Amino acid sequence: MPLTTPHQIEQHIARIMAFYHPRCIDPQAGFHHYLTDDGHLYNRHHRHLVSSAGYVILYARYAMQTGDPEYLGWARHGLKFLEESHYQTRTQGYAWTLDNGKPDDTTQHCYGLASVMLAYATALKAGIAEARAGLDRVHALQTRRFFEPHRQLYAAEADDQWQLTGYRGQSANLRSCEALIGAFDATGDAAFLERALNIARTLWHKLAPMGDGWLWEHYDRDWHPDFDYHRDQPDDLFRPWGFQIGHQTTWARLMVMLSRHCPRETWLIPTAKRLFIEAVEKGWDSRYGGLVYGVDFNRQFLNRDKVYWVQAESLAAAALLGDLTGEARYWRRYDKIANYCWQHMIDHEHGAWYRILTPDNRRYSREKSPAPKTDCQTLGACCDILPIMRRQHGERQAASSA
């Protein structure tokens, strides 16, 4: 079975990194963001904030995995690019995209700040002590510009003058919750954990009931569900219409992580278990395999494409729940997703994962890693799964020798 032994997962982590390193490095400007299946660079000048942050996460996590200080050095290289190129002193914010080093899109996105915050948190946990100052600075900026205390949630976007738009979304809050958990793990500062928990509690206690137990994507400024927003765009990159399967399973993963630190929040694990099982059952393509991107109100397939991060997040959630509960049903789903990924999503020739496949698992193009993809989610999922597999492997060895 693929991705079930520590050795397999260690090898796969190394193969993911080998696709990017060192070809993704731009010594003068962070990292290259546009790679074909075989690693050819097809755009050397464009940068995306989520990719720039993602490369820091990729290198920092690999440094933690291997203990190799070279990768910490490249994580620092990525942080420097965030601070010196994406950060704009005129607007006191981060450019969403850059072209030839100049701001191309200066819209301020909460999702982007959360990604930068997660980059600093991961770098700090990996041993880059100076990342703490950046973590606190970005957290303060995100709080000042986007956090709405009366809602205990973040707004989604603003113009370059920091005027908020009326759009609200769960995606920015999911990414922020993940970043806050990462910040707590790196610092031990309970304030990060408290806010992460409040976000999860607000979304799942107040808003999920309006989606019959699942979390809708889009809301107005008063956090009423906007069921018409992007109704004609179920395949939008950042804001598709419909329920996103990958967001439901990612929330299941985050709830397990929160429960480790908040054992008194007894609602977290039952919600995570229910949500994961429902999302995987409704999102699984029984004909071609894999989890689809989106479903409609009735949980019927809406966007049948197979997207890399949906599979990776779901794989990690299955392992975390299987490890926590000891229930075979999570490991059965882990095996199904892992088999699918091994057969279709993973590039065994060149390394890393394909970004998106057709419903019947064909590639749309040779573009493996266009911005904002960096495989930080696939490598991160494997790094989360690895200690579970190591422990289980050790327990099996101990049992067999007893």
Protein Blocks (a to p, Z undefined) as FASTA:
>chain_A
ZZkbfklmmmmmmmmmmmmpmklpcfknopafbdcfkopafbfkbccfklmmmmmmmmmm
mmmmnopaklmmmmmmmmmmmmmmmpcfklopacfbdcehiafblcdcfklmmmmmmmmm
mmmmnopaklmmmmmmmmmmmmmmmmcfknopacfbdcfkopacfbdcfklmmmmmmmmm
mmmmmnopaklmmmmmmmmmmmmmmmmmmngopacfbdcfkopacfkgoklmmkbfklcg
djdfklmmmmmmmmmmmmmmmmmlmmlmmmmmmmmmmmmmmmpcfkngpjdfbdcfkopa
fblcdcfklmmmmmmmmmmmmmmnopaklmmmmmmmmmmmmmmmpcfkngpjdfbdcfko
pafblcfbgcfbehlmmmmmmmmmmmmmmmmmmmmmmmmmZZ
